[in-house]
Amino acid sequence: MSISFVRIDDRVIHGQLITRWAKELPCDGIVAIDDAVAADPLLSSVMKGAVSDTKVWLFDTATAIQKLPKVIASDKRYFVIGKSPLTLQRIEQAGISLKNSNGKINVGPMSARAETTTIGPNQSVNAEEIAAFDWLNAQGHLIEFRLVPDASSYSWQDARQKLK
């Protein structure tokens, strides 16, 4: 399978992703998906500039739905990064499986915002995100909250218990 790593990270592409995750799980390219980032040429340029030796594509959700089947069919290894669980849910609801070799969706930072509940270090969710995580979990994804490869982790089931 060509998707080697799936991540949710509200920073989308940043140094920690490249210096830590890409070293732990090598990849041939990064597919980042977020409507706002894809629509902002300056922000897109900055994110692509954060990665020097790996090809990066920044797509809005509709374009990702069109392009991901070709990525999945490739022999190369790709990271797929969404800014929100809602993005990954929309992609899967369009019939595109984001299952990777380890079956996990890794969740990095999801900063505190209005009407969010903190579930872990630098990880907060709102009602829509909770519903999206529940949906992804029901589709058989193992959801692991881990900021960096050598940090401790917890599952969505563990996080869900904090919300009751």
MARVO-180773 format. One line per 10 residues: for each residue x, y, z negated of N, C-alpha, C, O. Coordinates in steps of 0.05 Angstrom, whole numbers. Layout:
! MARVO-180773
X,Y,Z,X,Y,Z,X,Y,Z,X,Y,Z ~ ...
***
This chain:
! MARVO-180773
17,-24,0,0,0,0,18,25,0,38,25,-14 ~ 10,45,15,27,68,18,24,89,-4,42,106,-7 ~ 3,88,-19,1,107,-41,15,95,-65,6,74,-76 ~ 37,107,-73,53,95,-94,47,108,-122,54,96,-142 ~ 34,131,-121,29,145,-147,6,165,-142,6,180,-123 ~ -13,164,-160,-36,183,-160,-35,198,-186,-33,187,-207 ~ -37,224,-183,-35,242,-207,-56,264,-206,-63,274,-184 ~ -65,271,-229,-81,295,-233,-64,314,-249,-54,307,-270 ~ -61,339,-239,-43,358,-252,-53,386,-244,-53,392,-220 ~ -60,402,-263,-71,428,-256,-50,447,-245,-56,469,-235
-24,440,-246,-3,456,-233,3,446,-205,18,459,-190 ~ -9,424,-197,-7,411,-171,22,403,-166,30,381,-174 ~ 39,419,-154,67,413,-149,84,432,-166,81,456,-165 ~ 103,420,-180,121,436,-197,147,421,-202,149,397,-194 ~ 166,433,-214,192,421,-218,192,395,-233,206,376,-226 ~ 175,392,-254,174,368,-270,166,344,-253,176,322,-256 ~ 147,349,-235,138,327,-217,162,317,-201,166,293,-198 ~ 178,335,-190,200,328,-173,223,316,-189,235,296,-181 ~ 230,329,-211,254,321,-226,249,296,-242,268,281,-248 ~ 225,291,-251,220,268,-268,205,246,-254,215,223,-253
181,251,-243,165,230,-232,177,219,-206,177,195,-202 ~ 186,237,-188,196,228,-163,223,212,-166,230,196,-149 ~ 237,217,-188,261,201,-193,253,174,-204,267,154,-198 ~ 233,172,-220,223,147,-231,209,130,-210,213,105,-210 ~ 194,143,-193,178,129,-173,184,142,-146,169,160,-137 ~ 205,134,-132,212,148,-107,189,148,-87,173,130,-86 ~ 189,169,-71,168,172,-51,179,184,-26,200,197,-26 ~ 165,180,-4,173,192,22,159,218,27,167,234,45 ~ 137,223,13,122,247,17,102,252,-5,95,233,-19 ~ 93,277,-7,73,284,-27,49,297,-13,52,315,3
25,286,-19,0,297,-9,-13,310,-33,-23,297,-51 ~ -14,337,-32,-27,352,-54,-54,362,-43,-57,371,-21 ~ -75,359,-60,-102,366,-52,-115,385,-72,-119,379,-95 ~ -121,409,-61,-136,428,-77,-146,450,-58,-131,461,-42 ~ -172,455,-59,-183,475,-41,-171,503,-44,-165,516,-24 ~ -168,512,-69,-158,539,-73,-128,542,-65,-121,561,-52 ~ -112,522,-71,-84,523,-64,-81,522,-34,-65,537,-22 ~ -96,504,-21,-93,502,8,-102,528,23,-92,534,44 ~ -120,543,10,-130,567,23,-112,591,18,-116,613,30 ~ -92,589,1,-75,611,-7,-47,607,6,-31,591,-5
-40,621,28,-15,617,41,9,621,23,29,607,25 ~ 8,641,6,31,647,-12,35,624,-32,57,614,-36 ~ 13,616,-45,15,594,-65,23,568,-51,39,553,-62 ~ 13,563,-28,21,539,-12,51,540,-7,65,519,-10 ~ 61,563,1,89,565,7,107,561,-17,127,548,-16 ~ 98,572,-40,113,568,-65,114,539,-73,135,529,-80 ~ 91,525,-70,90,497,-78,107,480,-59,122,462,-69 ~ 106,485,-34,123,470,-15,152,476,-20,169,459,-17 ~ 158,501,-28,186,508,-34,197,495,-59,222,494,-62 ~ 180,485,-76,189,471,-101,201,444,-95,214,432,-112
197,434,-70,207,408,-62,225,412,-38,217,421,-17 ~ 251,404,-42,270,409,-20,274,385,-2,278,388,22 ~ 274,361,-13,282,338,3,259,318,8,264,295,17 ~ 234,326,3,211,308,7,190,324,22,185,347,16 ~ 178,312,42,157,324,58,133,329,41,125,311,25 ~ 120,352,43,96,359,28,74,368,46,78,384,65 ~ 50,358,41,26,367,55,7,378,34,3,365,13 ~ -4,401,39,-25,413,21,-51,414,37,-53,427,57 ~ -71,399,27,-96,398,41,-119,408,23,-118,405,-1 ~ -140,419,36,-165,422,21,-178,395,21,-169,376,35
-199,392,5,-211,365,2,-222,354,29,-218,330,34 ~ -235,371,45,-246,361,70,-224,351,89,-227,330,102 ~ -202,366,90,-179,357,107,-167,332,96,-159,314,112 ~ -164,330,70,-153,306,58,-170,281,65,-159,260,70 ~ -196,284,65,-214,262,72,-208,253,100,-210,229,106 ~ -203,271,118,-196,265,146,-169,252,149,-165,233,164 ~ -149,262,134,-121,254,138,-112,230,121,-94,216,130 ~ -124,226,98,-115,204,81,-116,176,93,-98,160,86 ~ -135,169,110,-134,142,121,-108,137,137,-97,115,136 ~ -97,157,150,-72,154,165,-49,151,145,-30,135,149
-50,167,123,-29,165,102,-30,136,90,-9,124,86 ~ -53,127,84,-56,100,72,-47,78,90,-36,58,81 ~ -51,82,116,-42,62,136,-12,62,141,-2,43,154 ~ 2,82,132,30,85,136,46,64,120,37,53,100 ~ 70,59,130,89,42,115,105,57,94,119,45,78 ~ 102,83,94,117,100,76,103,102,49,79,95,47 ~ 117,112,29,106,114,2,99,144,-3,115,161,0 ~ 74,148,-12,65,176,-17,54,179,-45,41,161,-55 ~ 59,202,-56,46,211,-80,20,226,-71,21,241,-51 ~ -2,222,-85,-26,237,-80,-32,252,-106,-35,239,-127
-34,278,-104,-38,295,-128,-62,312,-124,-64,327,-104 ~ -80,311,-143,-104,328,-143,-103,346,-167,-92,338,-188 ~ -113,370,-164,-113,389,-187,-133,381,-208,-130,388,-232 ~ -153,365,-200,-175,359,-218,-186,331,-213,-183,321,-190 ~ -197,318,-233,-210,292,-228,-233,294,-209,-240,275,-195 ~ -245,318,-207,-268,322,-189,-259,318,-160,-273,308,-143 ~ -234,327,-154,-223,324,-127,-220,295,-120,-228,286,-98 ~ -209,279,-138,-205,251,-133,-232,236,-130,-235,218,-114 ~ -251,244,-146,-278,233,-145,-290,238,-117,-301,220,-105 ~ -288,263,-108,-300,269,-81,-287,253,-59,-301,244,-41
-261,249,-61,-247,233,-41,-257,204,-41,-262,192,-20 ~ -259,193,-65,-268,165,-67,-297,163,-58,-305,143,-46 ~ -313,182,-65,-341,181,-57,-344,183,-26,-365,175,-15 ~ -324,194,-13,-324,195,16,-315,168,28,-313,165,53 ~ -309,149,11,-302,122,21,-272,117,23,-264,97,35 ~ -256,134,12,-227,130,13,-217,121,-14,-220,135,-34 ~ -205,97,-14,-195,86,-39,-168,98,-46,-150,98,-29 ~ -165,108,-69,-139,118,-79,-124,98,-96,-106,106,-111 ~ -132,73,-95,-119,53,-111,-90,50,-102,-84,50,-78 ~ -72,49,-121,-44,45,-114,-34,19,-126,-49,4,-137
-8,14,-123,3,-12,-131,-1,-18,-160,-4,-42,-168 ~ 0,2,-177,-3,-4,-206,-32,1,-216,-38,-3,-239 ~ -49,10,-198,-77,13,-205,-83,37,-223,-106,40,-233 ~ -63,54,-227,-67,76,-247,-71,103,-233,-60,108,-212 ~ -86,119,-247,-86,148,-241,-72,161,-265,-81,158,-288 ~ -50,174,-260,-35,188,-281,-47,216,-284,-52,229,-264 ~ -50,224,-309,-61,251,-314,-39,267,-329,-31,259,-351 ~ -31,289,-317,-12,307,-329,-27,330,-342,-49,326,-353 ~ -16,354,-341,-28,377,-354,-56,384,-342,-59,385,-318 ~ -74,389,-360,-100,400,-354,-104,421,-376,-114,415,-397
-97,445,-370,-96,467,-390,-123,473,-401,-144,469,-389 ~ -123,483,-426,-147,492,-439,-159,515,-424,-145,534,-415 ~ -185,514,-421,-201,535,-407,-227,539,-422,-231,526,-442 ~ -243,557,-413,-269,561,-426,-285,535,-425,-286,521,-405 ~ -297,529,-447,-315,506,-449,-301,479,-445,-313,460,-434 ~ -276,477,-453,-262,452,-452,-257,441,-480,-257,456,-500 ~ -252,415,-482,-245,402,-507,-217,390,-503,-212,377,-483 ~ -200,395,-523,-173,385,-522,-174,355,-529,-185,347,-550 ~ -161,339,-512,-160,310,-517,-132,300,-522,-128,277,-530 ~ -112,317,-516,-84,309,-520,-67,333,-516,-77,356,-511
-40,330,-517,-22,352,-514,-24,364,-486,-19,350,-466 ~ -32,389,-484,-35,403,-458,-55,389,-440,-52,389,-416 ~ -75,377,-452,-96,362,-436,-123,368,-448,-130,360,-470 ~ -139,383,-432,-166,390,-440,-185,385,-417,-178,387,-394 ~ -210,378,-424,-230,371,-404,-256,385,-409,-263,391,-432 ~ -270,391,-387,-297,402,-390,-317,380,-383,-309,358,-376 ~ -343,386,-384,-364,366,-380,-363,354,-352,-366,330,-350 ~ -358,370,-332,-356,359,-304,-332,340,-302,-334,319,-288 ~ -310,347,-314,-286,330,-313,-290,304,-328,-281,283,-319 ~ -304,305,-350,-310,281,-366,-327,262,-348,-321,238,-347
-347,273,-334,-363,257,-317,-347,245,-294,-351,222,-287 ~ -328,260,-283,-311,250,-261,-293,228,-271,-289,208,-258 ~ -281,232,-295,-264,210,-306,-281,185,-312,-272,163,-306 ~ -305,189,-322,-322,165,-327,-328,151,-300,-327,126,-299 ~ -333,166,-279,-339,154,-253,-314,140,-242,-317,117,-233 ~ -291,153,-243,-266,140,-234,-260,114,-249,-252,94,-238 ~ -265,115,-275,-260,92,-292,-280,70,-284,-272,46,-283 ~ -305,76,-279,-325,56,-271,-318,44,-244,-327,22,-238 ~ -302,58,-228,-293,47,-202,-269,28,-205,-259,18,-185 ~ -260,25,-229,-238,6,-234,-211,19,-236,-191,5,-238
-209,45,-237,-183,58,-240,-175,57,-270,-191,62,-287 ~ -150,52,-274,-138,54,-301,-128,83,-303,-111,91,-287 ~ -139,98,-321,-132,126,-324,-113,129,-348,-121,123,-370 ~ -89,139,-342,-68,141,-362,-60,170,-365,-51,183,-346 ~ -62,181,-389,-53,208,-395,-24,207,-404,-18,196,-425 ~ -6,217,-387,22,217,-393,35,240,-378,34,242,-354 ~ 47,258,-393,58,283,-381,83,277,-365,86,287,-343 ~ 101,261,-376,126,254,-362,131,224,-366,119,212,-384 ~ 147,212,-349,151,183,-350,158,171,-377,149,149,-384 ~ 175,185,-392,185,173,-417,168,182,-442,176,177,-464
146,195,-437,129,204,-459,109,182,-466,104,164,-450 ~ 98,183,-490,77,164,-497,52,170,-481,49,192,-470 ~ 35,151,-479,10,154,-463,-14,144,-478,-12,131,-499 ~ -37,151,-468,-62,141,-478,-82,138,-455,-78,151,-434 ~ -101,121,-458,-120,115,-436,-144,133,-438,-149,147,-457 ~ -160,132,-416,-185,147,-416,-204,137,-438,-218,152,-450 ~ -203,110,-443,-220,99,-464,-213,112,-491,-230,118,-507 ~ -187,115,-496,-178,127,-521,-187,156,-522,-196,166,-542 ~ -183,171,-500,-191,199,-499,-221,202,-502,-230,220,-516 ~ -236,184,-490,-266,185,-491,-276,182,-520,-296,194,-527
-261,167,-536,-269,164,-565,-267,190,-580,-282,195,-598 ~ -248,207,-572,-245,234,-584,-268,252,-578,-273,272,-592 ~ -283,246,-557,-304,264,-548,-331,257,-560,-351,271,-556 ~ -332,236,-576,-358,227,-588,-363,240,-614,-383,235,-627
***
